[in-house]
Amino acid sequence: MNYIAISFLILLLFDVIKGEYALSCFQRNLYNENRKYFQWIFRNKKIVFLSLDLFALLCLFLAAFLNNNYSVIIIILAWLFYILEICRILSLKKMRFSKKSLVLSKRLKRLIVTFSLFYLFPLILYLFNYEYAYLSLLLEGIFAYFIYFILWIAKVINIPLEVMIGHYHFQMAVQKIDQMKQLEVVGITGTYGKTSTSQIVNVVLSEVAFCQSTPKNLNTLHGLITTINNYLSKKEQFFIVEIGSYRLGEVSSICQLARPKYAMITNIETIDLGSFGSMENAIQAKFELVESLDQEGIAILNRDDHRQVEYRIQSNCKKIWISLETDADYMAKDIKYSKDGTRFTIYAKRQKIHDSIETRLLGKHNVYHILSVIALAMEIGMNLELIKRAILKLRPLENHLELRNYGYMNQINNTHRSNPQGAKNALDVLSLMPGEKVVVTTGMQTLGEKGNEFNHIFGSQVAKVADYVILIGEKSTKSVFKGLIESGFSQRKVYIVNHVKDAYTLLQEIKTKKEIYALFESDEDLEC
């Protein structure tokens, strides 16, 4: 086996390892839906461009140019760079994907086939004509370096095939929905809180009927089609559809297939502006769900959200308003929070009912979610006692204000797609806890142009609650740090580390006689 053959073996191993990492990032960033993958590349320029395989590629260029006895030494140096980069990628993968794996869907398998052809071509070229050895090796190295972009090109090549397959699956879903005459659909949209609300609806309505909800993160039209075809059974009476939106018309397309009878809008916030372009577009997009209802439909709306109140609804559906702060059809008052959960009194205006509600869920935002679900359930005709019993069964979703004990500290895990309101709610929960309070954060990285502003505000909010702060990533947390210091927080109690694992080490070293409660408030997208 000569050195060219060894080089191809090393390069192909490198392609597999780097390719798997790139595929994981591509899949987690929705296959570049709404340029989400390209935004990830922009945020991670060092990983994408300043990798050690760049130096290996330069070695391959030099070896091909010289084409003499020195070429062998230079190629062996390239091997070293590739092996070192393999070790770096495996370390990144272990650190960032320790709890997540690549989901080998049929779509991803088709993408892998197309993607792999790029990397097999140089090898085939070499095997058919050894005179092209250096050219083949150089081509393989170029493809390896630009692997993140080759992946996107492979996706573009697959578009016609995916459109054909998508149309076939869409027709299957339409046919299945047409046959389920008894099915009533609950549509849920909003800037955040959709998944939590969907879970609560599912738990409550399951007390009286068979329910199916869209699985986690399958909130696009493609996800809805997949859910209908693969998960929805003909015995279901309620179908709970979480609806994400990135552009005008997207919610309408989902509603044309799902045909919701009930609509719930959690909230409308400014963090969606990056994809919609304006607040007016964001509001209109969310209300496409309500506008899809006929006069038999019911919309559950939040009176404490001025954007919902100010919107002029054209649909003749029934509008039900909830509130924690003002007069509404369903109100939550006398709210009490503790480390064990939340208690409040519900007032149902039309039914003239008031009763005490208890839940293990933490945070003001969960009161809104529960109140909106109570309103929906009572409008459908459920008994309040059944609803209360279901609410007691609720448990936090993974990484949504999830309280865990690790012996040396109590962790409040709120690392699912951090946003300004959710971060503020998490700090409110932390403030209720006894003992030393620590905030561990990466900052919020997916808020577009207003990211620095929101992170600065978050820093000032943290300063009012925390005893210690651990910032992960000096560059990404500059605005949080500035907000902390400008609010008078002691710089001696701020630690800056590079990785989450370093934060765990620091927490074990904090010497205190009190219990430690550590809020992990970070942006899930930063893990990639």
VEXLUM-421899 format. One line per 3 residues: number of its first residue (from 1); their letters; for each residue x, y, z of C-alpha. Coordinates in steps of 0.02 Angstrom, whole numbers, always signed. Example, Ala and Ser with C-alpha at 12.3 -4.5 7.8 and 13.67 -1.06 7.14 Angstrom:
BEGIN
1> as> +615,-225,+390  +684,-53,+357 $
***
This chain:
BEGIN
1> mny> +0,+0,+0  +82,+164,-55  +70,+333,+29 $
4> iai> -68,+393,-90  -180,+247,-39  -143,+281,+145 $
7> sfl> -186,+465,+116  -355,+417,+43  -393,+304,+191 $
10> ill> -352,+444,+314  -453,+570,+212  -604,+457,+198 $
13> lfd> -601,+425,+386  -589,+613,+410  -736,+640,+290 $
16> vik> -844,+518,+390  -806,+600,+559  -817,+780,+500 $
19> gey> -967,+738,+390  -1064,+664,+537  -1030,+822,+639 $
22> als> -1083,+933,+493  -1241,+830,+465  -1287,+846,+650 $
25> cfq> -1272,+1035,+639  -1365,+1040,+473  -1509,+936,+542 $
28> rnl> -1519,+1035,+705  -1527,+1195,+604  -1678,+1133,+505 $
31> yne> -1584,+1093,+344  -1554,+1280,+319  -1740,+1323,+330 $
34> nrk> -1748,+1513,+331  -1557,+1518,+319  -1542,+1449,+495 $
37> yfq> -1391,+1340,+448  -1301,+1485,+365  -1331,+1588,+522 $
40> wif> -1250,+1447,+621  -1100,+1451,+503  -1084,+1639,+528 $
43> rnk> -1087,+1617,+718  -958,+1477,+710  -832,+1544,+583 $
46> kiv> -683,+1476,+680  -751,+1298,+676  -798,+1308,+491 $
49> fls> -650,+1402,+417  -504,+1400,+540  -490,+1212,+556 $
52> ldl> -329,+1111,+550  -379,+1029,+387  -348,+1199,+306 $
55> fal> -163,+1172,+340  -178,+993,+278  -256,+1058,+117 $
58> lcl> -112,+1182,+94  +9,+1035,+114  -84,+939,-22 $
61> fla> -74,+1091,-138  +113,+1105,-107  +142,+918,-133 $
64> afl> +46,+921,-298  +142,+1076,-356  +314,+1004,-315 $
67> nnn> +276,+825,-372  +447,+763,-315  +527,+668,-171 $
70> ysv> +483,+807,-48  +299,+779,-86  +296,+621,+20 $
73> iii> +360,+714,+174  +234,+854,+147  +90,+729,+128 $
76> ila> +141,+643,+290  +132,+815,+373  -45,+830,+302 $
79> wlf> -87,+664,+386  -37,+738,+553  -152,+888,+528 $
82> yil> -298,+776,+481  -272,+663,+632  -262,+814,+749 $
85> eic> -421,+886,+672  -509,+718,+695  -466,+726,+880 $
88> ril> -531,+905,+889  -696,+861,+804  -722,+709,+917 $
91> slk> -693,+822,+1067  -820,+949,+1001  -944,+811,+968 $
94> kmr> -924,+738,+1143  -945,+909,+1222  -1091,+971,+1118 $
97> fsk> -1187,+816,+1069  -1170,+714,+1229  -1361,+704,+1246 $
100> ksl> -1409,+713,+1063  -1383,+600,+914  -1410,+614,+728 $
103> vls> -1588,+564,+683  -1574,+450,+531  -1736,+497,+446 $
106> krl> -1771,+442,+267  -1739,+620,+210  -1569,+620,+294 $
109> krl> -1523,+452,+219  -1562,+519,+45  -1455,+670,+83 $
112> ivt> -1311,+560,+143  -1314,+462,-21  -1301,+621,-126 $
115> fsl> -1174,+697,-7  -1063,+540,-14  -1050,+545,-204 $
118> fyl> -942,+701,-193  -815,+609,-85  -815,+447,-185 $
121> fpl> -782,+536,-350  -597,+580,-316  -565,+402,-256 $
124> ily> -644,+329,-414  -543,+450,-520  -383,+389,-436 $
127> lfn> -427,+204,-453  -463,+222,-639  -303,+318,-677 $
130> yey> -157,+323,-556  -82,+469,-654  -215,+578,-573 $
133> ayl> -155,+531,-398  -107,+705,-338  -257,+787,-424 $
136> sll> -376,+660,-345  -300,+683,-174  -308,+871,-190 $
139> leg> -490,+864,-245  -532,+753,-95  -446,+878,+20 $
142> ifa> -544,+1024,-55  -709,+932,-30  -658,+889,+149 $
145> yfi> -619,+1071,+192  -780,+1138,+116  -886,+996,+188 $
148> yfi> -1012,+1115,+272  -1051,+1193,+103  -1046,+1030,+3 $
151> lwi> -1184,+971,+120  -1292,+1119,+71  -1257,+1088,-115 $
154> akv> -1311,+906,-91  -1473,+969,-14  -1504,+1083,-165 $
157> ini> -1473,+937,-284  -1603,+835,-189  -1738,+970,-196 $
160> ple> -1833,+901,-350  -1837,+726,-272  -1892,+795,-103 $
163> vmi> -2031,+897,-186  -2099,+740,-272  -2091,+637,-113 $
166> ghy> -2165,+781,-12  -2313,+797,-131  -2348,+610,-117 $
169> hfq> -2343,+615,+74  -2451,+772,+75  -2587,+684,-24 $
172> mav> -2579,+536,+97  -2602,+654,+245  -2749,+743,+163 $
175> qki> -2835,+577,+129  -2808,+519,+308  -2877,+680,+383 $
178> dqm> -3030,+670,+266  -3071,+498,+335  -3064,+552,+519 $
181> kql> -3231,+639,+536  -3229,+633,+727  -3059,+719,+742 $
184> evv> -3050,+893,+821  -2888,+989,+799  -2810,+1109,+924 $
187> git> -2685,+1227,+842  -2553,+1311,+953  -2437,+1450,+895 $
190> gty> -2339,+1594,+970  -2162,+1657,+990  -2123,+1536,+1131 $
193> gkt> -2214,+1419,+1250  -2291,+1315,+1111  -2215,+1149,+1163 $
196> sts> -2257,+1173,+1348  -2437,+1222,+1306  -2453,+1074,+1188 $
199> qiv> -2396,+956,+1326  -2522,+1028,+1450  -2665,+1017,+1324 $
202> nvv> -2620,+836,+1289  -2616,+788,+1473  -2780,+877,+1514 $
205> lse> -2883,+820,+1364  -2818,+642,+1384  -2926,+631,+1541 $
208> vaf> -3081,+621,+1432  -3024,+572,+1256  -2890,+493,+1149 $
211> cqs> -2761,+625,+1101  -2610,+640,+989  -2491,+788,+982 $
214> tpk> -2354,+831,+859  -2188,+764,+926  -2058,+885,+992 $
217> nln> -1997,+1010,+860  -2104,+938,+719  -2196,+1103,+704 $
220> tlh> -2176,+1139,+518  -2287,+1082,+373  -2165,+940,+340 $
223> gli> -2171,+891,+524  -2362,+894,+522  -2368,+781,+369 $
226> tti> -2246,+661,+453  -2352,+659,+613  -2516,+627,+521 $
229> nny> -2445,+487,+414  -2339,+401,+547  -2416,+438,+718 $
232> lsk> -2599,+487,+703  -2716,+339,+727  -2899,+331,+680 $
235> keq> -2953,+313,+862  -2890,+489,+906  -3022,+618,+952 $
238> ffi> -2907,+767,+978  -2753,+811,+875  -2642,+944,+957 $
241> vei> -2539,+1032,+825  -2392,+1142,+875  -2366,+1269,+737 $
244> gsy> -2201,+1358,+708  -2187,+1498,+581  -2045,+1589,+497 $
247> rlg> -2136,+1683,+359  -2308,+1747,+309  -2423,+1612,+240 $
250> evs> -2336,+1468,+329  -2467,+1451,+467  -2606,+1462,+337 $
253> sic> -2528,+1317,+240  -2524,+1211,+397  -2703,+1257,+440 $
256> qla> -2764,+1207,+266  -2704,+1031,+303  -2740,+1019,+490 $
259> rpk> -2908,+1113,+487  -2906,+1169,+669  -3066,+1197,+767 $
262> yam> -2976,+1274,+916  -2835,+1402,+912  -2716,+1457,+1050 $
265> itn> -2590,+1599,+1036  -2465,+1595,+1179  -2380,+1763,+1150 $
268> iet> -2306,+1873,+1014  -2133,+1945,+1048  -1998,+2040,+955 $
271> idl> -1875,+1895,+941  -1962,+1837,+781  -1919,+1994,+683 $
274> gsf> -1762,+1920,+607  -1866,+1804,+497  -2023,+1909,+473 $
277> gsm> -1944,+2078,+442  -2070,+2178,+544  -2180,+2160,+697 $
280> ena> -2335,+2183,+589  -2287,+2030,+487  -2250,+1928,+644 $
283> iqa> -2421,+1970,+719  -2512,+1935,+556  -2423,+1768,+538 $
286> kfe> -2476,+1710,+711  -2657,+1765,+683  -2668,+1663,+523 $
289> lve> -2713,+1522,+643  -2862,+1617,+715  -2916,+1679,+543 $
292> sld> -2924,+1499,+483  -3066,+1460,+606  -3248,+1462,+553 $
295> qeg> -3392,+1521,+663  -3392,+1354,+756  -3212,+1379,+808 $
298> iai> -3143,+1443,+975  -2988,+1551,+996  -2899,+1563,+1165 $
301> lnr> -2807,+1730,+1174  -2698,+1821,+1302  -2769,+1989,+1357 $
304> ddh> -2603,+2034,+1441  -2518,+2033,+1271  -2558,+2203,+1196 $
307> rqv> -2517,+2142,+1021  -2656,+2013,+1031  -2778,+2140,+1103 $
310> eyr> -2742,+2269,+968  -2758,+2150,+821  -2923,+2163,+726 $
313> iqs> -2984,+1985,+705  -3087,+1954,+547  -3143,+1777,+591 $
316> nck> -3318,+1752,+664  -3252,+1621,+785  -3283,+1631,+973 $
319> kiw> -3146,+1730,+1063  -3100,+1682,+1242  -2979,+1792,+1337 $
322> isl> -2866,+1744,+1482  -2769,+1859,+1598  -2663,+1871,+1755 $
325> etd> -2673,+2060,+1762  -2843,+2123,+1703  -3025,+2077,+1678 $
328> ady> -3050,+1927,+1563  -3156,+1772,+1535  -3031,+1668,+1635 $
331> mak> -2917,+1748,+1765  -2779,+1685,+1880  -2762,+1777,+2045 $
334> dik> -2673,+1756,+2212  -2524,+1670,+2130  -2402,+1591,+2252 $
337> ysk> -2234,+1517,+2198  -2118,+1402,+2294  -1980,+1278,+2256 $
340> dgt> -2114,+1142,+2260  -2222,+1221,+2126  -2358,+1350,+2099 $
343> rft> -2530,+1383,+2171  -2662,+1507,+2108  -2848,+1541,+2107 $
346> iya> -2941,+1530,+1943  -3094,+1639,+1909  -3207,+1583,+1766 $
349> krq> -3314,+1737,+1734  -3457,+1664,+1631  -3473,+1505,+1734 $
352> kih> -3456,+1604,+1897  -3328,+1480,+1961  -3173,+1511,+2065 $
355> dsi> -3062,+1373,+2131  -2885,+1337,+2188  -2762,+1261,+2062 $
358> etr> -2598,+1174,+2108  -2456,+1121,+1995  -2277,+1064,+2011 $
361> llg> -2228,+1175,+1865  -2127,+1331,+1906  -2137,+1507,+1836 $
364> khn> -2263,+1640,+1787  -2261,+1585,+1605  -2326,+1413,+1657 $
367> vyh> -2473,+1497,+1745  -2518,+1575,+1577  -2501,+1407,+1489 $
370> ils> -2608,+1316,+1619  -2739,+1453,+1623  -2759,+1450,+1433 $
373> via> -2778,+1260,+1436  -2907,+1269,+1577  -3004,+1394,+1470 $
376> lam> -2998,+1278,+1320  -3047,+1124,+1420  -3194,+1211,+1506 $
379> eig> -3256,+1282,+1340  -3252,+1106,+1270  -3357,+1051,+1419 $
382> mnl> -3233,+968,+1538  -3267,+964,+1724  -3150,+1074,+1827 $
385> eli> -3111,+933,+1949  -3049,+824,+1806  -2944,+970,+1743 $
388> kra> -2867,+998,+1916  -2824,+814,+1931  -2736,+818,+1763 $
391> ilk> -2638,+976,+1808  -2568,+889,+1962  -2493,+758,+1846 $
394> lrp> -2392,+885,+1747  -2202,+874,+1750  -2078,+997,+1675 $
397> len> -2022,+963,+1498  -1838,+920,+1478  -1731,+1077,+1498 $
400> hle> -1884,+1186,+1537  -1858,+1247,+1717  -1817,+1068,+1765 $
403> lrn> -1760,+1054,+1947  -1627,+920,+1976  -1521,+876,+2128 $
406> ygy> -1337,+832,+2103  -1287,+819,+2285  -1169,+967,+2285 $
409> mnq> -1298,+1080,+2203  -1478,+1095,+2144  -1488,+1132,+1959 $
412> inn> -1629,+1229,+1878  -1608,+1177,+1697  -1682,+1305,+1576 $
415> thr> -1571,+1275,+1426  -1704,+1253,+1292  -1691,+1400,+1171 $
418> snp> -1667,+1542,+1290  -1770,+1698,+1257  -1790,+1864,+1352 $
421> qga> -1957,+1827,+1437  -1913,+1647,+1475  -1747,+1702,+1551 $
424> kna> -1835,+1831,+1660  -1960,+1699,+1717  -1817,+1581,+1760 $
427> ldv> -1734,+1717,+1867  -1899,+1743,+1958  -1900,+1557,+1999 $
430> lsl> -1718,+1563,+2057  -1757,+1710,+2171  -1880,+1600,+2268 $
433> mpg> -1749,+1471,+2311  -1656,+1467,+2478  -1466,+1464,+2490 $
436> ekv> -1333,+1527,+2370  -1399,+1574,+2198  -1288,+1548,+2046 $
439> vvt> -1327,+1590,+1864  -1235,+1492,+1728  -1264,+1565,+1555 $
442> tgm> -1201,+1571,+1377  -1306,+1725,+1342  -1442,+1726,+1210 $
445> qtl> -1364,+1707,+1037  -1511,+1692,+916  -1600,+1858,+941 $
448> gek> -1533,+1946,+787  -1497,+2132,+791  -1570,+2155,+965 $
451> gne> -1462,+2019,+1041  -1339,+2137,+1127  -1481,+2242,+1197 $
454> fnh> -1575,+2093,+1269  -1417,+2016,+1341  -1371,+2181,+1425 $
457> ifg> -1544,+2188,+1504  -1527,+2006,+1557  -1361,+2046,+1641 $
460> sqv> -1442,+2185,+1743  -1583,+2066,+1792  -1459,+1932,+1846 $
463> akv> -1369,+2059,+1956  -1526,+2079,+2062  -1544,+1892,+2097 $
466> ady> -1377,+1799,+2089  -1241,+1779,+2219  -1120,+1710,+2088 $
469> vil> -1119,+1711,+1898  -1030,+1591,+1780  -1019,+1653,+1600 $
472> ige> -983,+1525,+1464  -883,+1602,+1322  -804,+1773,+1346 $
475> kst> -853,+1839,+1174  -1033,+1778,+1174  -1068,+1847,+1350 $
478> ksv> -992,+2022,+1334  -1161,+2108,+1342  -1216,+2004,+1492 $
481> fkg> -1053,+2047,+1581  -1077,+2232,+1542  -1255,+2228,+1611 $
484> lie> -1193,+2144,+1770  -1052,+2267,+1806  -1154,+2421,+1763 $
487> sgf> -1286,+2361,+1887  -1157,+2355,+2026  -1125,+2168,+2031 $
490> sqr> -955,+2122,+2104  -831,+2071,+1968  -748,+1955,+2094 $
493> kvy> -906,+1848,+2092  -908,+1830,+1901  -817,+1682,+1824 $
496> ivn> -786,+1663,+1638  -756,+1487,+1569  -750,+1410,+1395 $
499> hvk> -861,+1257,+1417  -1012,+1200,+1516  -910,+1061,+1598 $
502> day> -797,+1195,+1674  -951,+1272,+1756  -990,+1107,+1844 $
505> tll> -811,+1102,+1909  -825,+1280,+1975  -990,+1243,+2061 $
508> qei> -908,+1102,+2158  -773,+1223,+2216  -889,+1358,+2283 $
511> ktk> -870,+1351,+2473  -1032,+1388,+2565  -1131,+1320,+2710 $
514> kei> -1292,+1352,+2616  -1372,+1246,+2481  -1325,+1298,+2305 $
517> yal> -1461,+1329,+2176  -1387,+1350,+2002  -1492,+1413,+1857 $
520> fes> -1423,+1352,+1690  -1494,+1480,+1569  -1421,+1455,+1396 $
523> ded> -1460,+1448,+1213  -1478,+1272,+1146  -1422,+1327,+973 $
526> lec> -1252,+1372,+1044  -1216,+1189,+1079  -1181,+1160,+895 $
***
